[in-house]
């Protein structure tokens, strides 16, 4: 369980205890139910992380709401959007293994996370991860209810594929942007699990050093 669950749950239980002491027990029932909800909401289950080369895994649990081609930084990129309801696990995970190249927090509105404008106008945290010659961007986007986005790493940190990186409290959205030559594995309406569901497969690029060595070896054999 995420640590925040204990804080919220303990606060509700404490308030319920005060009400039990000062008044009749039925008045404490709503707070007891709220404590149970918080303990359930902040659950953090273990996940089996795929080991497929070039795999881009889902950064969160939820429903795929959009798969489209967008322009970011002047380049066309694939974008997969995932809506997290209050019933989904809200722990976020890294979509690929790599190094964090940029983290940018953008303050904004709290529109419905399923709406088209939320991707640009809502409060969000934008993270760029580079690994194996590929760059993947993922966004933690606040929704109508969410008022706090948590990200626990900084530029220069190394992440494993599917590693826990933070969470968005209550209803929210995550977007993943990556190269257009990837093979998309999901479609709108699909349910995905953070760290476990493969969203796309990126063609594996051979490192330049190995490519040059292979070319030279081939030339020597030819002679």
GUGUPA-945168 format. One record per residue (C-alpha): residue in three letters; x, y, z. Coordinates in steps of 0.5 Angstrom, whole numbers, plus 500, padded with zeros to 3 digits. Layout:
+---------+-----+-----+-----+
| residuo |  xx |  yy |  zz |
+---------+-----+-----+-----+
|     ALA |   X |   Y |   Z |
...
+---------+-----+-----+-----+
% end
This chain:
+---------+-----+-----+-----+
| residuo |  xx |  yy |  zz |
+---------+-----+-----+-----+
|     UNK | 500 | 500 | 500 |
|     UNK | 502 | 507 | 499 |
|     UNK | 504 | 511 | 505 |
|     UNK | 499 | 516 | 504 |
|     UNK | 493 | 511 | 505 |
|     UNK | 496 | 510 | 512 |
|     UNK | 496 | 518 | 513 |
|     UNK | 489 | 518 | 510 |
|     UNK | 486 | 512 | 514 |
|     UNK | 489 | 514 | 520 |
|     UNK | 486 | 521 | 520 |
|     UNK | 479 | 518 | 519 |
|     UNK | 480 | 513 | 524 |
|     UNK | 482 | 518 | 529 |
|     UNK | 476 | 522 | 528 |
|     UNK | 471 | 516 | 528 |
|     UNK | 474 | 515 | 535 |
|     UNK | 473 | 522 | 538 |
|     UNK | 466 | 521 | 535 |
|     UNK | 465 | 515 | 539 |
|     UNK | 467 | 518 | 545 |
|     UNK | 463 | 524 | 545 |
|     UNK | 457 | 521 | 541 |
|     UNK | 453 | 515 | 539 |
|     UNK | 457 | 510 | 535 |
|     UNK | 452 | 511 | 528 |
|     UNK | 455 | 517 | 527 |
|     UNK | 462 | 514 | 526 |
|     UNK | 460 | 510 | 521 |
|     UNK | 461 | 514 | 515 |
|     UNK | 468 | 516 | 517 |
|     UNK | 470 | 508 | 518 |
|     UNK | 467 | 507 | 511 |
|     UNK | 472 | 513 | 509 |
|     UNK | 478 | 510 | 512 |
|     UNK | 476 | 503 | 509 |
|     UNK | 476 | 507 | 502 |
|     UNK | 483 | 510 | 503 |
|     UNK | 486 | 504 | 505 |
|     UNK | 483 | 501 | 499 |
|     UNK | 484 | 506 | 494 |
|     UNK | 492 | 507 | 496 |
|     UNK | 493 | 500 | 495 |
|     UNK | 500 | 498 | 491 |
|     UNK | 500 | 491 | 488 |
|     UNK | 506 | 487 | 485 |
|     UNK | 506 | 487 | 478 |
|     UNK | 510 | 482 | 473 |
|     UNK | 514 | 487 | 469 |
|     UNK | 514 | 484 | 461 |
|     UNK | 522 | 483 | 459 |
|     UNK | 520 | 484 | 451 |
|     UNK | 525 | 488 | 448 |
|     UNK | 523 | 495 | 446 |
|     UNK | 516 | 494 | 450 |
|     UNK | 513 | 500 | 452 |
|     UNK | 509 | 499 | 458 |
|     UNK | 503 | 502 | 461 |
|     UNK | 505 | 508 | 467 |
|     UNK | 498 | 506 | 470 |
|     UNK | 492 | 502 | 471 |
|     UNK | 485 | 504 | 467 |
|     UNK | 482 | 505 | 461 |
|     UNK | 485 | 507 | 454 |
|     UNK | 481 | 513 | 452 |
|     UNK | 485 | 515 | 446 |
|     UNK | 490 | 512 | 441 |
|     UNK | 492 | 518 | 436 |
|     UNK | 498 | 521 | 432 |
|     UNK | 500 | 528 | 435 |
|     UNK | 505 | 533 | 434 |
|     UNK | 510 | 535 | 440 |
|     UNK | 516 | 539 | 439 |
|     UNK | 515 | 539 | 432 |
|     UNK | 515 | 532 | 431 |
|     UNK | 509 | 527 | 430 |
|     UNK | 509 | 522 | 436 |
|     UNK | 504 | 516 | 437 |
|     UNK | 500 | 518 | 444 |
|     UNK | 496 | 513 | 448 |
|     UNK | 491 | 516 | 453 |
|     UNK | 489 | 512 | 459 |
|     UNK | 484 | 515 | 464 |
|     UNK | 484 | 512 | 471 |
|     UNK | 478 | 513 | 475 |
|     UNK | 477 | 513 | 483 |
|     UNK | 476 | 505 | 483 |
|     UNK | 483 | 504 | 479 |
|     UNK | 490 | 503 | 482 |
|     UNK | 493 | 510 | 482 |
|     UNK | 501 | 508 | 483 |
|     UNK | 505 | 510 | 477 |
|     UNK | 510 | 506 | 473 |
|     UNK | 516 | 508 | 468 |
|     UNK | 514 | 506 | 461 |
|     UNK | 521 | 504 | 459 |
|     UNK | 528 | 503 | 462 |
|     UNK | 532 | 509 | 462 |
|     UNK | 535 | 515 | 464 |
|     UNK | 530 | 521 | 466 |
|     UNK | 532 | 527 | 461 |
|     UNK | 527 | 532 | 463 |
|     UNK | 522 | 533 | 469 |
|     UNK | 517 | 539 | 468 |
|     UNK | 511 | 541 | 472 |
|     UNK | 506 | 545 | 469 |
|     UNK | 500 | 548 | 473 |
|     UNK | 493 | 549 | 470 |
|     UNK | 486 | 547 | 470 |
|     UNK | 482 | 541 | 473 |
|     UNK | 478 | 539 | 467 |
|     UNK | 475 | 532 | 466 |
|     UNK | 481 | 528 | 465 |
|     UNK | 477 | 524 | 459 |
|     UNK | 476 | 531 | 455 |
|     UNK | 481 | 532 | 449 |
|     UNK | 483 | 539 | 452 |
|     UNK | 485 | 536 | 459 |
|     UNK | 492 | 534 | 455 |
|     UNK | 494 | 541 | 454 |
|     UNK | 490 | 545 | 459 |
|     UNK | 490 | 541 | 466 |
|     UNK | 495 | 541 | 471 |
|     UNK | 501 | 536 | 470 |
|     UNK | 507 | 533 | 471 |
|     UNK | 511 | 531 | 464 |
|     UNK | 517 | 526 | 464 |
|     UNK | 522 | 525 | 459 |
|     UNK | 526 | 518 | 459 |
|     UNK | 531 | 516 | 454 |
|     UNK | 533 | 509 | 454 |
|     UNK | 536 | 504 | 448 |
|     UNK | 536 | 510 | 443 |
|     UNK | 529 | 512 | 444 |
|     UNK | 526 | 517 | 448 |
|     UNK | 519 | 516 | 451 |
|     UNK | 515 | 522 | 454 |
|     UNK | 509 | 520 | 459 |
|     UNK | 505 | 525 | 463 |
|     UNK | 501 | 525 | 470 |
|     UNK | 495 | 529 | 469 |
|     UNK | 490 | 531 | 474 |
|     UNK | 483 | 531 | 473 |
|     UNK | 477 | 534 | 476 |
|     UNK | 478 | 531 | 483 |
|     UNK | 485 | 530 | 483 |
|     UNK | 489 | 536 | 487 |
|     UNK | 496 | 533 | 488 |
|     UNK | 501 | 529 | 483 |
|     UNK | 507 | 526 | 486 |
|     UNK | 513 | 524 | 483 |
|     UNK | 519 | 521 | 487 |
|     UNK | 525 | 522 | 482 |
|     UNK | 529 | 527 | 479 |
|     UNK | 533 | 529 | 472 |
|     UNK | 539 | 524 | 471 |
|     UNK | 536 | 518 | 475 |
|     UNK | 536 | 511 | 472 |
|     UNK | 529 | 508 | 472 |
|     UNK | 527 | 500 | 471 |
|     UNK | 522 | 499 | 466 |
|     UNK | 515 | 498 | 470 |
|     UNK | 519 | 501 | 476 |
|     UNK | 514 | 505 | 481 |
|     UNK | 515 | 513 | 480 |
|     UNK | 509 | 516 | 484 |
|     UNK | 502 | 517 | 484 |
|     UNK | 496 | 522 | 482 |
|     UNK | 491 | 522 | 488 |
|     UNK | 484 | 520 | 485 |
|     UNK | 481 | 521 | 478 |
|     UNK | 486 | 522 | 473 |
|     UNK | 490 | 521 | 467 |
|     UNK | 496 | 519 | 464 |
|     UNK | 499 | 520 | 457 |
|     UNK | 505 | 516 | 453 |
|     UNK | 508 | 519 | 447 |
|     UNK | 513 | 515 | 443 |
|     UNK | 516 | 514 | 436 |
|     UNK | 511 | 513 | 430 |
|     UNK | 514 | 507 | 428 |
|     UNK | 512 | 503 | 434 |
|     UNK | 507 | 497 | 433 |
|     UNK | 501 | 499 | 438 |
|     UNK | 498 | 493 | 442 |
|     UNK | 492 | 496 | 445 |
|     UNK | 486 | 500 | 442 |
|     UNK | 481 | 505 | 445 |
|     UNK | 476 | 501 | 450 |
|     UNK | 482 | 496 | 453 |
|     UNK | 483 | 496 | 460 |
|     UNK | 491 | 496 | 462 |
|     UNK | 495 | 495 | 468 |
|     UNK | 501 | 499 | 470 |
|     UNK | 507 | 496 | 469 |
|     UNK | 504 | 490 | 466 |
|     UNK | 501 | 491 | 460 |
|     UNK | 505 | 492 | 454 |
|     UNK | 502 | 499 | 450 |
|     UNK | 507 | 498 | 444 |
|     UNK | 513 | 495 | 441 |
|     UNK | 519 | 500 | 439 |
|     UNK | 523 | 497 | 434 |
|     UNK | 530 | 495 | 437 |
|     UNK | 536 | 500 | 434 |
|     UNK | 543 | 497 | 434 |
|     UNK | 548 | 501 | 438 |
|     UNK | 552 | 505 | 433 |
|     UNK | 559 | 502 | 436 |
|     UNK | 556 | 495 | 435 |
|     UNK | 553 | 497 | 428 |
|     UNK | 560 | 500 | 426 |
|     UNK | 564 | 494 | 428 |
|     UNK | 559 | 489 | 425 |
|     UNK | 560 | 493 | 418 |
|     UNK | 568 | 493 | 419 |
|     UNK | 568 | 485 | 420 |
|     UNK | 564 | 484 | 414 |
|     UNK | 569 | 488 | 410 |
|     UNK | 575 | 484 | 413 |
|     UNK | 571 | 477 | 411 |
|     UNK | 570 | 480 | 404 |
|     UNK | 577 | 481 | 403 |
+---------+-----+-----+-----+
% end
